[in-house]
């Protein structure tokens, strides 16, 4: 399996096995039905014990500007991530990605963190869970700092639940502010093997947690 091998229609078990050896699927464009496998030479990871939250973002989280929930609108989060926006006119999330990850969600291997304002979904993220690893897939925001708040809640939940690896796939300027680093493929596979052998609990915290409790959980597990 090479990084650009075209993937025939794949099943959920095939997808999980790919994650376990360091691959994930993408599409070239939202309207392109084909998928290909990706295994970057440099992998973005966010060390959970070195997560950086700015003072202003801490205040936003603690004020509960958004009602943060998990796993109440998984498909809506993916569809929002797939939407074209001025700052991101094209996305890699096509109909096949939507089908596959909704299937993983139904089987308990994928989760969403959602930010709500006045009963409107205004930000969030989704990813895949295996053992003590969380593979972040995509995030979106239509309100100030909503995706950032979702990320803080995710990290707090992962730390409380005993996770060891948060895979961001790539290091971007946006993610760098939180402490994301690049590691080699070899180093990543070593960390991945360790994380897959662990037992972690995404629901060690309630499905709805206040910002103050999230910040406190990170202090307690640091």
N, C-alpha and C positions, 0 to 999 in steps of 0.2 A: 504494500500500500504506500504509494508516494503522495506527496503533499498536494499534487494536482490531479490525482486519479479521479476521473468522473465516477460518481457513485450511482450504480443502478438503484432502482427503488429499494430502500433498505427497511428492515424491520427494527423494532424497538430493541431487541436483544443485540442486534448488530451495532446499533448506536451506542449502547452501554459498553459493549466490548471495545469499541473504538475509543471512548473516553478513557478506559482503563489502560490503554497503551499510548495515550497522549495525543489522540486525534480528535478533531471536531469538524462538523460539516458547515459549509457556507454555500451561498449562491452568489453569482456575479451581480445579479440585479433582482429586484423584487418580482419582475415579470419573466424572469428566466427560470424555467421549471427544473433545470439541472442543479445538482449539488456536486461539490467536490470536497475532498478531505484536506484538512489543514493541520500541519504539525510544525509550528514556527521554530526556527533555529534559536531565536530568542523568545522566551516566554515571559509574559507579564504576570507577576504574582504580587499580592498585597500581604505582607507579613502581618498577621493579626495582632502581634504584640508590638507593632511599630506603626499602627494606624494613627494618622495625624488628622485631628479635627481642629479647625481654626476657632478662635474665641467667638467670632460672630456666628458660626454655624452651631457651636455648642449652645449658644443662647436661643437660636431658632429651634433646635431640637428640644430643649428644656421647656420652651414656651408652648409646645404642642400646637404649632401653627397648623399642622396637618394631622388628621386622624390616620394613623399608620396601622395597617392590617396586613396579615399574610394569608395568601391562598384563598381569597374571596373572589378574585376576578382575574384568574390566571390568563385566560384567553384574551381578555380585554387588554392586559398589559402587553402581551406579544403583539397584538394588532396595533397598539399605540406605538410600540417600538418600531414597527414596520412602516409607519407613516412618514412620508417625505416632509421635511421641514426646511425653512430657509437656510439654516446652518448645516443641514444634512439632506441635500436634495435626492440622494439615492441611498437605499438600504439593501442589505444582503438577506433580508428575511422574506422568503417567498412562501407560497402555499404549502410546499412540502415541509419546510421548516415548521410552519404552524401546526401541521398535522402531527409531525413527529413529537414535538415538545408537549403538545396537549396530551398525546398518548403517554409520555413519560409522567406528566402530572397526574393522570388518571391512575398510574401505577405507583405513585408516591415517590418518584425519583426527581421531580422538578418542583420548584416553588417560586412564588412571587412575593415581593414586598411592595405594598401599594400605599400611596399617599392620597388621601381623600380630603376634599374641601367642599363643604356644603353638599355632600353626597355626590360630588363629581370626582372622578379619577383624574388627578392632575400630575401624577408622576409615579414612577416605580421602576422595578427591575425584575428580572427573572433569571433562573439558572438551574443547574443540575446538581444533585447531591448523590455522592457515592462514598460510603464509609465516612471518613473524616475530611473529605474534600468537597468543596463547593466550587462549581465551575460557573462563573458569572458570564451570562450570554449578552445581554443588552439592557439599556436603561433609557428612560425618556422623561421629559419634564415639560409641562406647559404652564408651570407657575414657578415663581422664584425659589430656587434651591430645593425643589421637591425631590429631584433624583438624588441630590446630596443627602437629604434627610433619610431617604430610603436606604442609601448605602450605610449610613451610620447605624440605622436599626438592624441592617443585615449583619454588620460586623459585631455589634453587641450580641445578637442572637447566636452567631457562630461561636463567639468566645464563650458564651454561657453554655452552649451545647457541646463543647469539647472538640470543636473542629481544629484541624491542623493546617489546612491549605485553602487559600482563597485564590483561585486561578482567574485572572482577568483577561487571559489570552494574549493581549498586547499591552504595552506600556504607551499611554498617550499623555499629552500635555495635561489634559483634564484630570486623568487619574494620578499623575505624578504628585499632585498637591496633597494627596492622601497617603503617600508613601509607597506607591507601586514601584517595583523595581523590575529590571530585566535579569533573567537568569538563563543559563545555557540549557539546551534541550536535555543534555545528560544530567545536569543538576535537577532539572524539573522532574525527570522520570524517577530519580531517586526519591525526591520528596513525594511524588505521587504514589509510589509503591508503599511508602510508609503510611501515608494518609489512608489509603484504601484498606489497610489492615486494622484501622481504628474503628471504634463504634462511637458515633456521635448522634445527638438528638436535636433536630431542628425545632422541635416543640418543647424544649426544656423551659422556655418562657411561654406565657400565654399568647394566643394569636393576636391579641391587641395589647400593646405595652406602652406606657407613657414614656415620653422623652426623658424625664428625670430618672425613671427606672432603668432605661437603656444605658444612660450615662453612668449610673451607679453600678450596673452589672459589669461594665467595662473596667471600672476602677477595682471592683472586687476580684476580677479574674486576671488583672494585670500582673 
